């Protein structure tokens, strides 16, 4: 099994809401019942998942970007034992601003 976290893009603007997709992949020949939980900067609400053999199941989170964030989620077995962790760093990008100085040609009194 594996857990990957993917964001819409690697940088965001301040106060922008991003969708983060957590994908759990099952590389075994049996159905795997697991629980997905946020650990850092993601909701800790348990999300039960049943991942088919050789398949994948995805869940989404929404995150308000008030600062750069290290996002961490984990997959547990139904008994609460941690199996895997996934991480994603999303940075706040600098605004794309341009400024120019201009003065009037002539000042009248």
C-alpha positions in Angstrom: 0.0 0.0 0.0 1.0 3.6 -0.4 -0.4 7.1 0.4 0.3 10.1 -1.7 -0.9 13.7 -1.2 -1.2 15.9 -4.3 -2.3 19.6 -4.4 -3.7 21.6 -7.2 -0.4 23.3 -7.5 2.8 23.6 -5.5 2.3 27.3 -4.5 -0.8 29.2 -3.5 -1.8 32.8 -2.8 -2.5 34.0 0.7 -6.0 33.1 1.9 -6.6 30.9 -1.2 -8.5 27.6 -0.7 -6.7 24.6 -2.3 -8.0 21.1 -2.8 -5.6 18.4 -1.6 -6.2 14.8 -2.9 -5.1 11.9 -0.7 -4.8 8.6 -2.7 -4.4 5.2 -1.1 -3.1 2.5 -3.4 -3.3 -1.2 -2.7 -0.7 -3.4 -4.3 -2.0 -6.7 -2.7 -4.4 -9.3 -4.1 -6.9 -8.7 -1.3 -9.3 -5.8 -0.3 -7.7 -3.6 2.3 -9.9 -1.8 4.8 -8.1 1.2 6.2 -8.7 4.6 7.9 -7.3 7.8 6.5 -6.5 10.6 9.0 -5.0 14.1 8.8 -2.0 14.5 11.1 -0.6 18.0 10.5 -2.6 20.9 8.9 -5.3 18.5 7.7 -8.5 17.5 9.6 -8.1 14.5 11.9 -11.5 13.2 11.2 -11.3 9.5 10.4 -12.2 8.5 6.8 -12.8 4.8 6.4 -11.7 3.4 3.0 -12.1 0.0 1.4 -9.3 -0.2 -1.2 -9.8 -2.9 -3.9 -7.0 -5.3 -4.9 -4.6 -3.6 -7.2 -6.7 -0.5 -7.0 -6.8 3.0 -5.5 -9.2 5.1 -3.6 -9.0 8.9 -3.2 -10.3 11.4 -0.6 -10.1 15.2 -0.8 -9.4 17.9 1.8 -9.7 21.6 1.4 -7.1 23.8 3.0 -7.1 27.6 3.4 -3.6 28.8 2.8 -2.9 31.5 5.4 0.8 30.5 5.4 3.1 27.9 3.8 2.1 24.5 5.1 3.5 21.1 5.6 0.6 18.7 5.2 0.7 15.2 6.7 -1.8 12.4 6.6 -1.6 8.8 7.6 -3.3 5.5 6.9 -4.1 3.2 9.8 -5.5 -0.3 10.0 -9.0 -0.6 11.6 -7.3 -1.2 15.0 -5.6 2.2 14.8 -2.0 1.0 14.0 -0.3 3.4 11.7 0.7 1.9 8.3 1.8 4.7 6.1 2.3 8.5 6.0 2.1 10.9 3.2 3.5 14.5 3.1 3.1 17.5 0.9 4.6 21.0 1.3 2.6 23.8 -0.2 4.2 27.3 -0.2 2.7 30.7 -0.3 3.8 32.3 -3.6 4.8 35.9 -3.8 2.2 38.1 -5.4 3.0 39.0 -9.0 3.1 42.8 -8.6 4.7 45.4 -10.7 5.3 49.1 -9.9 6.5 52.0 -11.9 7.3 55.5 -10.8 5.9 58.3 -12.9 5.9 62.1 -12.4 3.9 64.7 -14.2 5.7 66.4 -17.0 5.0 69.8 -15.6 3.7 71.1 -12.3 1.4 74.1 -12.5 0.9 76.5 -9.6 
